[in-house]
Amino acid sequence: MKILITGTSQGIGKAIAERFLKENHQVIGIDRNDTAISHGNYIHHKCDVCDYDNLPDIKDVNVLINNAGTQNENDIDVNLKALIHITEKYGVQEKIHSILSIGSASAHTGAEFPEYCASKGGVLAYTKNVALRVAEYGATCNSLDPGGVLTPLNDCVINDPELWAQIMDETPLKRWASPEEIAEWAYFLTMINGFCTGQSILVDGGEAINYNFVWEG
C-alpha cells in the first residue's frame, strides 16, 4: 500500500514510518526537516505542512497518517488547519483505505496549554466528520491520542528529576510510552482494524484518570 505520513523526522512519526517499512509498504514522508530514515521504499519530501502551495503532488494514497504537530508554536495552524488541508488534499478520495490523526490525551482532559488543547480538541471533532465522508469508500478514520511519549520534544521534563517524579505520580503505569508502542497502535488502527471508525483512542497509561498536568515553569 501507499502510506503517507507527516512529521517523519523524529519521534512518533519516524517510528510509524519504520513500522510500515518493516512490512514492505511504500512510505512517503512530509516534514520540514530532513530525516534519518534510509530505506528503498521510503521517499522524503522536505516541506512544511503549512506551506500549502508547495505540498508534493501525491496521487492515490491508501493510508494517511497525520502526525506532524507542534506545541506553543502556531498550534491551531499546524495541529488543526494544516491537518485538515492535508486530509482533504490526500485522504478524502476513492483509493483511501484508512486515515489516522495523532491527537493528544489533552484533547480529552484540557490539562495542557490552551491553544494546544484547542487544536487537538478540533482534531477529535474533525475525525468524526471525515469518518462519515470516507465511509462510502469502505475506509476508516480515527484519531490516536497518546499521553506522555518518550520523544525529544518532551526532553525538558523527561530530564528534570523533580518534574519527572511528579509526572510518574500522576501515571498509574509509572512510565511513558515509547514511540514504537505508539507506532504499533497506528499500524493496528490503519491496517488491521476495519470496523472501528470515527473514534478517538486514548493511550496514556491511565494518566487521564488523575486530570493533572505537570510541566516546566
C-alpha positions as CSV (number, residue, x, y, z in Angstrom):
1,M,0.0,0.0,0.0
2,K,1.0,3.6,-0.4
3,I,1.4,5.2,3.0
4,L,1.7,9.0,3.5
5,I,2.9,10.2,6.9
6,T,3.5,13.7,8.0
7,G,6.2,14.6,10.6
8,T,8.7,11.7,9.9
9,S,11.9,13.4,11.0
10,Q,11.9,12.1,14.6
11,G,9.8,10.6,17.4
12,I,6.4,9.1,16.7
13,G,6.3,9.9,13.0
14,K,9.7,8.3,12.4
15,A,8.7,5.2,14.4
16,I,5.4,4.8,12.4
17,A,7.3,5.1,9.1
18,E,9.7,2.4,10.2
19,R,6.9,0.2,11.3
20,F,5.3,0.3,7.8
21,L,8.6,-0.1,6.1
22,K,9.1,-3.2,8.1
23,E,6.1,-4.7,6.3
24,N,7.5,-3.5,2.9
25,H,4.9,-0.8,2.2
26,Q,5.7,2.2,0.1
27,V,6.1,5.1,2.6
28,I,6.1,8.8,1.8
29,G,7.1,11.3,4.4
30,I,6.5,15.0,4.6
31,D,8.5,17.0,7.1
32,R,10.0,20.5,7.3
33,N,13.3,18.8,8.4
34,D,15.5,16.1,7.0
35,T,15.1,12.6,8.2
36,A,17.5,9.8,9.1
37,I,15.3,7.1,7.5
38,S,17.1,5.3,4.8
39,H,15.1,2.6,3.0
40,G,14.5,1.7,-0.6
41,N,10.7,2.0,-0.1
42,Y,10.9,5.5,1.5
43,I,10.5,8.9,-0.2
44,H,11.0,12.0,1.8
45,H,9.6,15.4,0.9
46,K,11.2,18.3,2.9
47,C,8.2,20.7,3.1
48,D,6.3,22.5,5.9
49,V,2.7,21.1,6.1
50,C,1.5,24.7,6.4
51,D,3.1,25.6,3.0
52,Y,0.0,24.6,1.0
53,D,1.3,25.9,-2.3
54,N,4.4,23.7,-2.3
55,L,3.0,20.4,-1.0
56,P,4.0,17.5,-3.2
57,D,1.6,16.0,-5.8
58,I,0.9,12.5,-4.5
59,K,-1.9,10.5,-6.0
60,D,-3.9,7.5,-4.8
61,V,-2.8,7.5,-1.1
62,N,-4.1,4.3,0.6
63,V,-3.2,5.2,4.2
64,L,-2.8,8.8,5.5
65,I,-1.3,9.4,9.0
66,N,-1.4,13.0,10.2
67,N,1.4,13.1,12.7
68,A,3.0,16.5,12.2
69,G,2.4,18.7,15.1
70,T,3.8,21.4,17.4
71,Q,3.4,22.8,20.9
72,N,3.3,26.5,21.6
73,E,4.2,27.3,18.0
74,N,1.2,28.3,15.9
75,D,-0.7,25.2,17.3
76,I,-4.0,25.9,15.6
77,D,-2.3,26.5,12.2
78,V,-0.2,23.4,12.4
79,N,-2.1,20.9,14.5
80,L,-5.5,21.6,13.1
81,K,-5.7,23.8,10.0
82,A,-2.8,22.1,8.2
83,L,-4.1,18.6,9.3
84,I,-7.4,19.5,7.7
85,H,-5.8,20.7,4.5
86,I,-3.6,17.6,4.2
87,T,-6.5,15.3,4.8
88,E,-8.7,17.0,2.2
89,K,-5.9,17.0,-0.3
90,Y,-4.7,13.4,0.1
91,G,-7.1,11.5,2.2
92,V,-10.7,12.1,1.1
93,Q,-10.6,10.1,-2.2
94,E,-11.7,6.8,-3.5
95,K,-8.4,5.0,-3.1
96,I,-8.2,5.7,0.6
97,H,-8.2,2.7,3.0
98,S,-7.7,4.4,6.3
99,I,-6.9,7.8,7.9
100,L,-5.4,8.3,11.3
101,S,-4.6,11.5,13.1
102,I,-2.2,11.7,16.0
103,G,-4.1,13.7,18.6
104,S,-3.4,14.1,22.3
105,A,-4.7,13.0,25.7
106,S,-5.0,16.7,26.4
107,A,-7.9,16.9,24.0
108,H,-9.9,14.8,26.4
109,T,-8.8,16.5,29.6
110,G,-7.9,20.0,28.7
111,A,-5.0,19.7,31.0
112,E,-2.3,21.5,29.0
113,F,-1.6,24.8,27.1
114,P,-4.9,26.5,25.9
115,E,-4.2,26.7,22.2
116,Y,-2.6,23.2,22.1
117,C,-5.7,21.7,23.8
118,A,-8.0,23.6,21.4
119,S,-6.1,22.4,18.4
120,K,-6.2,18.8,19.5
121,G,-9.8,19.0,20.5
122,G,-10.6,20.2,17.0
123,V,-8.9,17.0,15.7
124,L,-11.4,14.9,17.6
125,A,-14.4,16.6,16.0
126,Y,-12.8,16.6,12.6
127,T,-12.1,12.9,12.8
128,K,-15.8,12.2,13.1
129,N,-16.6,14.4,10.2
130,V,-14.1,12.7,7.9
131,A,-15.1,9.2,9.1
132,L,-18.6,9.9,7.8
133,R,-17.3,11.1,4.4
134,V,-14.8,8.3,3.7
135,A,-17.2,5.6,4.8
136,E,-18.6,5.5,1.2
137,Y,-15.1,4.2,0.2
138,G,-15.2,1.5,2.9
139,A,-12.4,3.4,4.7
140,T,-12.0,4.2,8.4
141,C,-10.9,7.4,10.1
142,N,-9.8,7.6,13.7
143,S,-7.5,9.6,16.0
144,L,-4.9,8.1,18.3
145,D,-4.5,10.2,21.4
146,P,-1.3,9.5,23.3
147,G,-0.4,10.8,26.8
148,G,3.3,11.0,27.6
149,V,5.7,9.6,25.0
150,L,9.5,9.4,25.2
151,T,10.3,11.8,22.3
152,P,12.9,14.6,22.0
153,L,10.0,17.2,22.3
154,N,9.5,16.1,25.9
155,D,13.1,16.1,27.0
156,C,12.6,19.2,29.1
157,V,10.5,17.2,31.6
158,I,12.0,13.8,31.0
159,N,15.4,15.1,32.0
160,D,14.2,17.0,35.1
161,P,14.2,14.6,38.1
162,E,11.7,16.6,40.1
163,L,9.2,17.1,37.3
164,W,9.6,13.5,36.2
165,A,8.8,12.3,39.7
166,Q,5.6,14.4,39.7
167,I,4.6,13.1,36.3
168,M,5.1,9.5,37.4
169,D,2.9,10.2,40.5
170,E,0.2,11.1,38.0
171,T,0.7,8.0,35.8
172,P,-0.7,4.7,37.1
173,L,1.6,2.5,35.0
174,K,4.6,4.6,36.2
175,R,6.1,5.0,32.7
176,W,5.6,6.8,29.4
177,A,5.1,5.0,26.1
178,S,7.9,4.6,23.6
179,P,7.4,5.9,20.0
180,E,7.5,2.2,18.9
181,E,4.5,1.4,21.1
182,I,2.5,4.2,19.6
183,A,3.6,3.0,16.1
184,E,2.1,-0.4,16.9
185,W,-1.2,1.3,17.7
186,A,-1.0,3.3,14.5
187,Y,-0.4,0.2,12.4
188,F,-3.3,-1.7,14.1
189,L,-5.8,1.1,13.6
190,T,-4.9,1.6,9.9
191,M,-4.0,-1.8,8.7
192,I,-5.7,-4.4,10.9
193,N,-8.8,-2.6,12.1
194,G,-11.5,-2.4,9.5
195,F,-14.6,-1.6,11.5
196,C,-13.8,0.9,14.3
197,T,-14.2,4.4,12.8
198,G,-14.9,7.9,13.9
199,Q,-13.3,7.2,17.3
200,S,-10.6,8.8,19.4
201,I,-8.4,6.2,21.0
202,L,-6.8,7.3,24.3
203,V,-3.5,5.7,25.0
204,D,-2.0,7.3,28.1
205,G,-1.1,4.7,30.7
206,G,-4.0,5.8,32.8
207,E,-2.7,9.4,33.3
208,A,-6.1,11.0,32.3
209,I,-7.7,9.3,35.3
210,N,-5.9,11.9,37.5
211,Y,-6.7,15.0,35.4
212,N,-3.5,16.8,36.4
213,F,-0.8,18.2,34.1
214,V,2.8,18.7,35.1
215,W,5.3,20.8,33.1
216,E,8.3,23.1,33.5
217,G,7.9,26.7,34.7
